[in-house]
């Protein structure tokens, strides 16, 4: 439920204006290779872009902008010489690493057609607070010891998860600064505005579509009469991945859980901003279960185990420290019914699971009860399976949007067989048990499984920029929730920017927007896909055909229309 606070103040913000001199700082850029495979070269790029002094004290790393750069290995080395550059804004609680599969697939698909693309997966500035040292070790026990037991890795000790009292600078990190960061990054990397207008495609996933909408309508030099700086004149076209390019959150209902710490936006812009400035309101979005820095780190740790020893029996549930946060998350994600949730028995550590099965239980659409975290990576195997009727029951006439539409399943025999994971491309094979719900409904079929669990594991475990976002700025969402306030409305200087360029809209067939996008947008629908699958799907699908999202992006990049 939305939280309220009794604060009274009226704060205002200005329209988008040119960055102040203290925000320019020293010109600096680094680019480090990550990996090259299947004709795609990846690197991580960091560009120095200091925040204005008015933001206050923050870590030095937060004065840099970062992105993952994917390009054709046979293409030009300089971005300016690429045929097209796709620049992608992440969704809520999402980092640049989440784009790994779709970026690689799109670049590879275009190269097959003789088109040399680049795909830039952006990290939000607040991702600067994340420490991937433990994950980067490549060993699951080492990662747990680093984050939870104070053990050193390469001479470094984890400084702890960052509390609200150290996030004062994030109180101002809303939609204005977010789109300013994209503009500053583009102008630093591609100084020629005419080239940006010719070659750059701007877009994003989920909340990234709304951010793209604000970018398209923004004015960046403070003079609406001069339009070379207008957001829509930085792009040749737009793309929306299970979202729409708009300035409204209306299409994304279900993407933000109701138990986060979002303040009551009915309080008004000034009151909310005063609460963020003072710290009375949390400056980073979180929730008691799963959606907080500590437990979001567990997803990457599970990915490490699935890469390290996919078929080996997992000891992660028992190796993790026992604390309230982890216990509550484990109960929420791995309880068959309400009674199990309340008693904590049987617990996840009472089941024998492979490392892949642990990751699948955390991310698969037939297990995790949070739609915006769901991907279609296969199904449990190796033992009896039961309906997971917590937090909602299977087969209900109206499955809440937050939990998704798929029946949920859970292993049903503690201290029994070793539960394995059947990958997406083995669902429906001759040896598939074909598990069914108690009402006879098949839990899944080959047409609903689209993501390779090993690709997902690598994206979580091996990317230098996180798949998830541990410190999501609360102000970014409250700004968008308060879109009708004068302080936010004035940021939309060029409303015509939303339709100034051609747009590709790609929807997950079973995702958050299924059946709710106007037909006049002519969306491409990826059948069987969940919300995350538009980013994580494997290059070849179970029907033998190329992955449709990347295929559509490559086609659009060739000729936006």
TAWO-V682278 format. One record per residue. N is the residue number from 1. RES is the residue in one letter. PHI is phi in whole degrees, -180 to 180 (none if undefined). D_LAST is the distance of its C-alpha to the last C-alpha in whole Angstrom. Layout:
<<N/RES/PHI/D_LAST> <N/RES/PHI/D_LAST>>
This chain:
<<1/X/none/41> <2/X/-64/40> <3/X/-92/43> <4/X/-119/45> <5/X/-148/47> <6/X/-98/49> <7/X/-127/48> <8/X/-130/48> <9/X/-164/47> <10/X/-128/44> <11/X/-114/42> <12/X/-126/39> <13/X/-124/36> <14/X/-87/35> <15/X/-72/31> <16/X/-60/29> <17/X/-129/31> <18/X/-59/31> <19/X/-60/33> <20/X/-70/37> <21/X/-60/39> <22/X/-75/40> <23/X/-90/37> <24/X/-79/36> <25/X/62/39> <26/X/-77/39> <27/X/-70/36> <28/X/-156/36> <29/X/-155/34> <30/X/-128/35> <31/X/-140/33> <32/X/-124/34> <33/X/-65/34> <34/X/-112/33> <35/X/-164/33> <36/X/-126/31> <37/X/-161/31> <38/X/52/29> <39/X/81/27> <40/X/-119/26> <41/X/-104/28> <42/X/-119/28> <43/X/-146/30> <44/X/-109/30> <45/X/-113/30> <46/X/-127/32> <47/X/-122/32> <48/X/-74/34> <49/X/-151/33> <50/X/-59/36> <51/X/-70/36> <52/X/-59/38> <53/X/-60/42> <54/X/-64/42> <55/X/-73/40> <56/X/87/44> <57/X/-67/45> <58/X/-157/43> <59/X/-60/43> <60/X/-58/42> <61/X/-63/39> <62/X/-83/37> <63/X/-98/37> <64/X/-125/34> <65/X/-108/31> <66/X/-131/30> <67/X/-154/27> <68/X/-93/26> <69/X/-105/25> <70/X/-112/24> <71/X/-148/23> <72/X/-69/23> <73/X/-63/27> <74/X/-94/27> <75/X/-92/24> <76/X/-68/25> <77/X/-77/27> <78/X/-91/26> <79/X/-58/23> <80/X/-62/22> <81/X/-94/22> <82/X/-67/19> <83/X/-71/16> <84/X/-159/14> <85/X/-129/16> <86/X/-96/15> <87/X/-115/17> <88/X/-117/19> <89/X/-88/21> <90/X/-75/23> <91/X/-84/25> <92/X/-68/28> <93/X/59/31> <94/X/-132/29> <95/X/-112/29> <96/X/-61/27> <97/X/-60/28> <98/X/-67/27> <99/X/-87/23> <100/X/-53/26> <101/X/-69/25> <102/X/-66/21> <103/X/-65/21> <104/X/-62/23> <105/X/-62/21> <106/X/-68/18> <107/X/-62/19> <108/X/-67/21> <109/X/-63/19> <110/X/-66/17> <111/X/-62/20> <112/X/-61/21> <113/X/-101/18> <114/X/80/19> <115/X/-108/17> <116/X/-100/19> <117/X/-98/17> <118/X/-120/19> <119/X/-127/19> <120/X/-106/21> <121/X/-95/23> <122/X/-81/24> <123/X/-104/28> <124/X/-70/29> <125/X/-57/32> <126/X/-67/34> <127/X/-67/34> <128/X/-61/36> <129/X/-82/39> <130/X/-84/39> <131/X/-119/41> <132/X/-98/40> <133/X/-56/43> <134/X/-66/45> <135/X/-62/42> <136/X/-66/41> <137/X/-65/45> <138/X/78/43> <139/X/-126/46> <140/X/-66/46> <141/X/-64/50> <142/X/-61/50> <143/X/-63/46> <144/X/-62/48> <145/X/-63/51> <146/X/-68/49> <147/X/-81/48> <148/X/-121/51> <149/X/-127/54> <150/X/74/54> <151/X/-77/54> <152/X/-82/53> <153/X/-131/50> <154/X/52/50> <155/X/78/53> <156/X/-112/50> <157/X/-114/51> <158/X/-63/49> <159/X/-81/49> <160/X/99/48> <161/X/-74/45> <162/X/-81/45> <163/X/-87/46> <164/X/-58/45> <165/X/-68/48> <166/X/-106/46> <167/X/-114/43> <168/X/-56/43> <169/X/-65/41> <170/X/-77/38> <171/X/-62/39> <172/X/-107/37> <173/X/-90/34> <174/X/-110/31> <175/X/-66/28> <176/X/-62/29> <177/X/-71/30> <178/X/-63/27> <179/X/-75/24> <180/X/-61/27> <181/X/-61/27> <182/X/-64/23> <183/X/-64/23> <184/X/-64/27> <185/X/-65/26> <186/X/-62/22> <187/X/-70/25> <188/X/-72/27> <189/X/-83/25> <190/X/-133/23> <191/X/-63/25> <192/X/-82/23> <193/X/-63/21> <194/X/-64/19> <195/X/-69/18> <196/X/-59/17> <197/X/-64/14> <198/X/-83/13> <199/X/-115/14> <200/X/-89/14> <201/X/-110/12> <202/X/-103/14> <203/X/-170/15> <204/X/177/18> <205/X/-112/20> <206/X/56/22> <207/X/-58/23> <208/X/-62/21> <209/X/-70/18> <210/X/-70/20> <211/X/-60/21> <212/X/-62/18> <213/X/-61/18> <214/X/-67/21> <215/X/-62/20> <216/X/-64/17> <217/X/-99/19> <218/X/-81/22> <219/X/-121/24> <220/X/-108/26> <221/X/-114/28> <222/X/81/30> <223/X/-127/29> <224/X/-61/27> <225/X/-74/27> <226/X/-100/26> <227/X/-110/22> <228/X/-62/21> <229/X/-88/23> <230/X/-58/20> <231/X/-55/19> <232/X/-68/15> <233/X/-92/16> <234/X/-101/17> <235/X/-133/13> <236/X/-91/10> <237/X/-173/8> <238/X/-124/10> <239/X/-136/11> <240/X/-128/14> <241/X/-108/17> <242/X/50/19> <243/X/-165/18> <244/X/-131/16> <245/X/-82/15> <246/X/-155/18> <247/X/-119/21> <248/X/-137/23> <249/X/-86/25> <250/X/-57/26> <251/X/-75/23> <252/X/-107/25> <253/X/-59/28> <254/X/99/30> <255/X/-86/29> <256/X/-120/32> <257/X/-66/35> <258/X/-74/38> <259/X/-100/40> <260/X/-75/39> <261/X/-91/41> <262/X/-61/38> <263/X/-74/40> <264/X/-72/40> <265/X/-71/38> <266/X/-66/40> <267/X/-71/42> <268/X/98/40> <269/X/-58/38> <270/X/-62/41> <271/X/-67/43> <272/X/-62/41> <273/X/-64/40> <274/X/-62/44> <275/X/-65/44> <276/X/-68/42> <277/X/-62/44> <278/X/-80/47> <279/X/89/46> <280/X/-62/47> <281/X/-99/44> <282/X/-62/42> <283/X/-89/40> <284/X/-124/38> <285/X/-70/37> <286/X/-156/39> <287/X/-145/41> <288/X/-62/44> <289/X/-119/43> <290/X/68/41> <291/X/-91/38> <292/X/-152/40> <293/X/-55/41> <294/X/-64/44> <295/X/-81/42> <296/X/-64/39> <297/X/-62/40> <298/X/-63/42> <299/X/-62/38> <300/X/-66/38> <301/X/-63/42> <302/X/-63/41> <303/X/-62/38> <304/X/-59/41> <305/X/-63/43> <306/X/-69/41> <307/X/-78/40> <308/X/-66/44> <309/X/-154/45> <310/X/-58/43> <311/X/-96/46> <312/X/-76/49> <313/X/-71/50> <314/X/-77/49> <315/X/-120/51> <316/X/-56/49> <317/X/-58/50> <318/X/-88/53> <319/X/-81/53> <320/X/-67/51> <321/X/-66/53> <322/X/-89/54> <323/X/-141/53> <324/X/-61/52> <325/X/-62/48> <326/X/-68/48> <327/X/-62/50> <328/X/-64/48> <329/X/-65/45> <330/X/-60/47> <331/X/-65/48> <332/X/-63/45> <333/X/-84/43> <334/X/-130/46> <335/X/-109/48> <336/X/-72/48> <337/X/-153/49> <338/X/-63/51> <339/X/-62/54> <340/X/-64/53> <341/X/-61/51> <342/X/-73/54> <343/X/-92/56> <344/X/76/54> <345/X/-138/56> <346/X/-75/55> <347/X/-96/53> <348/X/-59/50> <349/X/-72/52> <350/X/-84/55> <351/X/-107/52> <352/X/-92/52> <353/X/-131/48> <354/X/-75/46> <355/X/-62/44> <356/X/-66/41> <357/X/-66/42> <358/X/-63/43> <359/X/-63/39> <360/X/-61/38> <361/X/-67/40> <362/X/-87/39> <363/X/-129/35> <364/X/-79/35> <365/X/-70/33> <366/X/-101/37> <367/X/-135/39> <368/X/-72/37> <369/X/-92/37> <370/X/-134/35> <371/X/-59/31> <372/X/-76/29> <373/X/-107/31> <374/X/-89/31> <375/X/-132/30> <376/X/-109/30> <377/X/-106/33> <378/X/124/35> <379/X/-160/39> <380/X/-60/42> <381/X/-155/45> <382/X/99/48> <383/X/-175/50> <384/X/-64/50> <385/X/-123/47> <386/X/-124/48> <387/X/-68/45> <388/X/-96/44> <389/X/-105/45> <390/X/-137/45> <391/X/-84/43> <392/X/-131/42> <393/X/-85/44> <394/X/-66/42> <395/X/82/41> <396/X/-66/41> <397/X/-64/40> <398/X/-130/37> <399/X/-75/37> <400/X/-56/36> <401/X/-57/32> <402/X/-63/33> <403/X/-99/35> <404/X/84/32> <405/X/-102/33> <406/X/-82/34> <407/X/-62/38> <408/X/-103/40> <409/X/-132/42> <410/X/-155/45> <411/X/-56/48> <412/X/-120/51> <413/X/-134/54> <414/X/-67/55> <415/X/56/57> <416/X/-114/56> <417/X/-71/54> <418/X/-81/51> <419/X/-79/48> <420/X/-106/45> <421/X/-125/42> <422/X/-93/40> <423/X/-65/36> <424/X/-50/33> <425/X/-86/34> <426/X/-111/37> <427/X/-71/37> <428/X/93/38> <429/X/-67/40> <430/X/-61/43> <431/X/-94/45> <432/X/-73/43> <433/X/-64/45> <434/X/65/43> <435/X/-57/44> <436/X/-129/44> <437/X/-70/44> <438/X/-60/48> <439/X/-90/46> <440/X/93/45> <441/X/-75/42> <442/X/-62/40> <443/X/-64/39> <444/X/-157/36> <445/X/-153/35> <446/X/-60/33> <447/X/-70/30> <448/X/-103/30> <449/X/-113/30> <450/X/-134/28> <451/X/-114/29> <452/X/-77/31> <453/X/-65/34> <454/X/-73/35> <455/X/-64/31> <456/X/-62/32> <457/X/-61/35> <458/X/-66/34> <459/X/-64/31> <460/X/-74/34> <461/X/-100/37> <462/X/-117/36> <463/X/-86/33> <464/X/-72/34> <465/X/-114/32> <466/X/-61/33> <467/X/-71/31> <468/X/-101/32> <469/X/-122/33> <470/X/-77/36> <471/X/-127/36> <472/X/-86/34> <473/X/-66/34> <474/X/-55/35> <475/X/-61/34> <476/X/-62/31> <477/X/-78/31> <478/X/-65/33> <479/X/-57/31> <480/X/-73/28> <481/X/-67/31> <482/X/-102/32> <483/X/-61/29> <484/X/-89/31> <485/X/-72/34> <486/X/-57/34> <487/X/-67/34> <488/X/-93/30> <489/X/-57/29> <490/X/-70/30> <491/X/-77/27> <492/X/-90/24> <493/X/-88/24> <494/X/-122/21> <495/X/-59/20> <496/X/-65/17> <497/X/-62/16> <498/X/-62/14> <499/X/-116/12> <500/X/-74/11> <501/X/-131/8> <502/X/-63/5> <503/X/-130/7> <504/X/-104/8> <505/X/-112/12> <506/X/-117/14> <507/X/-116/18> <508/X/-77/21> <509/X/-58/23> <510/X/-115/26> <511/X/-89/25> <512/X/-66/25> <513/X/-104/23> <514/X/-54/23> <515/X/76/23> <516/X/-118/23> <517/X/-100/19> <518/X/-56/18> <519/X/-66/16> <520/X/-71/14> <521/X/-82/12> <522/X/49/12> <523/X/-70/13> <524/X/-86/14> <525/X/-109/17> <526/X/-92/20> <527/X/-61/23> <528/X/82/26> <529/X/-78/24> <530/X/-99/26> <531/X/-57/25> <532/X/-82/25> <533/X/-62/25> <534/X/-65/21> <535/X/-102/22> <536/X/-110/25> <537/X/-61/25> <538/X/-72/26> <539/X/-65/24> <540/X/-121/26> <541/X/-93/26> <542/X/-65/29> <543/X/-86/28> <544/X/83/28> <545/X/-96/24> <546/X/-62/22> <547/X/-59/21> <548/X/-73/18> <549/X/-67/16> <550/X/-66/17> <551/X/-62/15> <552/X/-68/12> <553/X/-64/12> <554/X/-65/13> <555/X/-66/10> <556/X/-64/7> <557/X/-64/9> <558/X/-65/10> <559/X/-152/6> <560/X/-59/4> <561/X/-162/0>>
